[in-house]
Amino acid sequence: MFALIDGNCFYASCERVYQPNLRNLPVIVLSNNDGCVVTRSAEAKAVGIKMGEPYFKIQDIVRHNNVQVFSSNYELYGDMSRRMMNSIATLVPTTEVYSIDECFADVGGMQRLVDLNELGHQIRNRVLQWVGIPTCVGIAPTKTLAKFCNHLAKRHRYFKGVANWSAWDADMQARALNSEPVTEVWGIGRRIGQSLNEVGIETVGDFTRASTAMLRQKFGVVVERTQRELQGVSCLEMEAVKPKRQQIIRSRSFGQPVCDLTGLRSAISHHVADAGRELREEGGVAHTLQVFIQTNRFKLELPQHYGSECVQLTSGTCDTLKINQMAQKALERIYKAGFEYKKCGVILSGIESANQQQQLDWLNPGDSEQRLRLMSCVDGLNARFGRDVLQLGTERMNTDWRMRRDKLSPRVTTRINELIQV
């Protein structure tokens, strides 16, 4: 038995936690560089703001309806997500974090000890009390059904935030499946949904009753497995331990075009530092580094250039200083003057556990103990006093490239100088 706990309008809810004056007001959060709407509160949906709408197109709606607008505050959202997941973990034996605002919980062994509906409400109440985030809970014998129940719990007030599939009789289960389009199923996107519509499968109920052999032949084993999950056959197990990533990608569009090498150096250094920190958090070392830069491919009237280079690291490393040195050399080789660059990034791949790597070259023995202690010290200080307290020198050479966030709220849980003052 699985429970899927999802934060309601997560980014907007995070903004409301430390600004209670935002309650009952329409709130939206914008994407990188304040481009498009990525989160809407229920009040914002009610005034007609659509998901993905470019911000410049809704200025009149924002002004006439007193819509509160925020830039994406990733530090705040990440920390609030951590608190939410930790709160959930106090009530269930096992959790699997699925995304920044949702996680699965294994509640199979608890149904003999506690009513699962009551457990769902306990989870909601604890997260709301301890973190301030409203949530909904879907409970079912499979992960896909739990996701579907969570969707119903959000959509219908009747459920009061908790939808438990096993508590319904067969008639109610059938009505629930027939009430939603097939594209509401986890893993069924718009393209597959259109193909299913063409063969007469319109609703989730139609999909559940369809020929399994036909689905496998036309759409493959993944869609077949999704159908079996909706039929109550569990095909997806809990992943209590997050699988190690094969690569780490760090890139971002610039707030404004960057034309000189100095600005690109600064941006690449920032991405290297971020990727290196995450690599060390996972206890890994990387064997391959890729650096890329590109112009704005949507502005065809401008000269276009895409530069990329892969560097094979002689020995696995998680040393930010070493990686940055290699990245800067690669950047020099792919950079061409006379272009307006819109984006750059780094990719670390060939990742393996630092405890398992083998020394293949005695001339390149890998990261020294002294350098590893230095990296640990940097990570510790940045974690304690706020990210970027300690930076690479090249990161500070130019800041014009940084993402535009004109409506950024205070990072009250991660920056000591942005704490709320009473």
Buried (B, 14 or more C-beta within 10 A) or exposed (E): BBBBBBBBBBBBBBBBBBBEEBEEBBBBBBBBBBBBBBBBBEBBBEBEBEEEBEBEEBEEBBEEBEBBBBBBBBBBBBBBBBBBBEBBBEBBEBBBBBEBBBBBBBBBEBBEEEEBBEBBBBBBEBBBEBBBBBBBBBBBBBBBBBBBBBBBBBBEEEBEBBBBBBEBEEEEBBEBBBBBBBBBBBEBEEEBBEBBBEEEBBBBBBBBBBEEEEBBEBBEEEBBBBBBBBBBEBBBEBEEEEEEBEEBEBBBBBBBBBBEBBBBBBBBBBBBBBBBBBBBEBEBBBBBBBBBBBBBEEEEEBEEBEBEBEBEBBBBBBBBBBBBEBBBEBBEEBBEEEBBBBBBBBBBBBBBEBEEBEEEEEEEEBBEEEBBEBBEEBBEEBEEBBBBBEBBEBBEBBEBBBBBBEBBBBBBBBBEEBEEEE
